[in-house]
Amino acid sequence: MALPGTNDYTGRIMRLVTTGTIPFANFKIEGGIWTGGTASDQFSIVDAAGRQYDWVFPSSGDAVVITKLGWLSGPVTITSLPHGEVHLYHGTR
C-alpha cells in the first residue's frame, strides 16, 4: 500500500489522491468512484492518445460515479485532482 498522500497503483483498484502519471502501458477501466471532493472541483485524466476525460464534483457532495472507460492508452496523466480520492477499477481482458 502506498504512503498517505500518494497514489496507489497496486491491485485491481487504483487509489488516486494527487496528480501524476499512471505508469501502465495500456489498461482497461471498468468504472470507479470519486469521493471527498469539494463543489466544482475537477478530476481530469489524459491518455497517451490525447483523449481527455473530465468530471466535476457536485455541490450536493454526492460521490461521482465514473462509468466504464474501456481501454486507455498509457501512460495516463492525472492533470487535476484538487480534493478527495478516486478509485478506478481495472478491467479484465
C-alpha positions in Angstrom: 0.0 0.0 0.0 1.2 3.5 -0.8 2.0 6.1 1.7 -0.7 8.6 2.7 -1.0 11.4 0.2 0.4 9.3 -2.6 -1.3 7.4 -5.4 -1.5 3.6 -5.2 -1.5 1.6 -8.4 -1.2 -1.9 -6.8 -4.0 -4.4 -7.0 -7.2 -4.3 -9.1 -8.3 -0.9 -7.7 -6.2 2.1 -8.2 -6.4 4.7 -5.4 -5.7 8.3 -6.7 -5.3 11.3 -4.4 -3.0 13.6 -6.3 -1.9 14.5 -9.9 0.8 12.4 -11.6 1.3 9.6 -14.1 -0.3 6.2 -14.0 2.7 4.1 -15.1 0.9 1.4 -17.2 1.2 0.9 -20.9 -2.4 0.1 -21.9 -5.1 -0.8 -19.4 -8.9 -1.1 -19.2 -11.1 0.8 -16.7 -14.4 -0.8 -15.8 -15.5 2.2 -13.7 -14.8 4.0 -10.5 -15.9 6.4 -7.8 -14.7 9.8 -6.6 -15.4 10.8 -3.0 -14.4 13.7 -0.7 -14.3 16.4 -3.4 -15.4 20.0 -3.0 -18.1 21.6 -5.1 -16.8 22.5 -8.5 -13.6 20.5 -8.2 -12.5 18.9 -11.4 -10.8 15.5 -11.8 -9.2 15.1 -15.2 -7.1 12.5 -16.9 -5.4 12.4 -20.4 -4.2 9.2 -22.0 -1.2 8.8 -24.4 -3.6 9.0 -27.4 -4.7 12.5 -26.3 -8.2 11.5 -25.0 -9.2 13.7 -22.1 -11.8 12.7 -19.5 -13.2 15.3 -17.0 -15.5 15.0 -14.1 -16.8 17.9 -11.8 -17.7 17.3 -8.2 -21.3 18.3 -7.5 -22.4 20.9 -4.9 -24.6 18.2 -3.3 -21.4 16.5 -2.1 -22.6 13.2 -3.6 -19.9 10.8 -4.8 -19.2 10.9 -8.6 -19.7 7.6 -10.3 -17.2 7.0 -13.1 -18.7 4.9 -15.8 -16.8 2.3 -17.9 -14.0 4.0 -19.9 -12.7 0.9 -21.6 -9.1 0.7 -22.9 -6.9 3.7 -22.2 -3.5 4.2 -23.9 -0.9 4.6 -21.3 0.8 6.1 -19.6 -2.2 8.2 -18.4 -1.6 11.6 -16.8 -3.8 12.8 -13.9 -3.9 16.5 -14.7 -6.3 17.6 -12.0 -7.5 16.2 -8.6 -7.6 19.0 -6.0 -9.5 17.2 -3.3 -10.8 13.7 -2.4 -10.0 10.2 -3.5 -10.7 8.4 -6.8 -10.9 4.6 -7.1 -10.6 3.3 -10.6 -11.4 -0.4 -11.2 -9.1 -2.3 -13.6 -11.0 -4.4 -16.1 -10.1 -7.8 -17.3 -9.4 -8.8 -20.9 
